[in-house]
């Protein structure tokens, strides 16, 4: 099982849309999704404040930034 982190923040319509797309995705293998509120971590807030939502693959720290330029399934299966 591969871990992914969705960097998000409260009251973010784009973050809600990204989460919706992730729930609709059909990855080849099971994934574990962690939703991270960047406002609770100053270092993430500083780095990603205007970039969220960002999907991060834990094993290699690869990032898929909004608007997702790559199909989600492709990123989840890489």
C-alpha positions in Angstrom: 0.0 0.0 0.0 1.4 3.4 -1.0 0.9 6.5 1.2 -0.2 9.8 -0.4 -0.6 13.2 1.3 -3.1 15.8 0.0 -1.8 19.1 1.2 -4.9 21.2 1.8 -6.3 24.0 3.9 -9.8 24.8 5.3 -12.4 26.6 3.1 -10.4 25.7 -0.1 -12.8 24.9 -3.0 -9.9 23.6 -5.1 -8.8 21.3 -2.3 -12.4 20.0 -2.1 -12.4 19.4 -5.8 -9.0 17.6 -5.6 -10.3 15.3 -2.8 -13.4 14.5 -4.9 -11.2 13.5 -7.8 -9.1 11.3 -5.6 -12.2 9.6 -4.2 -13.3 8.9 -7.8 -9.9 7.6 -8.9 -9.4 3.9 -9.5 -5.7 3.1 -8.7 -4.3 -0.3 -9.6 -3.3 -1.0 -6.0 -4.7 0.2 -2.7 -3.5 3.6 -1.4 -3.6 5.3 1.9 -4.6 8.9 1.7 -3.7 11.4 4.4 -5.2 14.9 4.2 -2.8 17.4 5.7 -4.0 20.9 6.8 -1.1 23.1 6.0 -2.3 25.8 8.3 -1.4 23.6 11.3 2.3 23.4 10.3 4.1 26.7 9.7 6.8 25.3 7.5 4.1 23.8 5.2 2.1 27.0 5.3 5.2 29.0 4.2 6.0 26.6 1.3 2.6 25.7 0.0 0.3 28.6 1.0 -0.7 29.6 -2.6 0.0 26.2 -4.2 -2.6 23.9 -2.5 -3.9 21.5 -3.3 -0.8 19.4 -3.8 -0.7 15.6 -3.9 2.5 14.1 -2.5 3.6 10.5 -3.0 5.3 9.5 0.2 7.9 7.0 -1.1 9.7 9.5 -3.3 8.2 12.9 -2.4 6.9 13.4 -5.9 4.4 16.2 -6.1 1.3 16.7 -8.3 0.3 20.3 -8.1 -3.0 21.9 -9.0 -4.2 22.1 -11.6 -3.3 18.4 -11.9 -1.3 18.3 -15.2 -1.1 14.5 -15.1 -4.1 12.1 -14.7 -4.5 11.2 -11.1 -4.5 7.4 -11.8 -1.2 7.7 -13.6 0.4 9.5 -10.7 -1.1 7.0 -8.2 0.2 4.1 -10.2 3.7 5.4 -10.9 
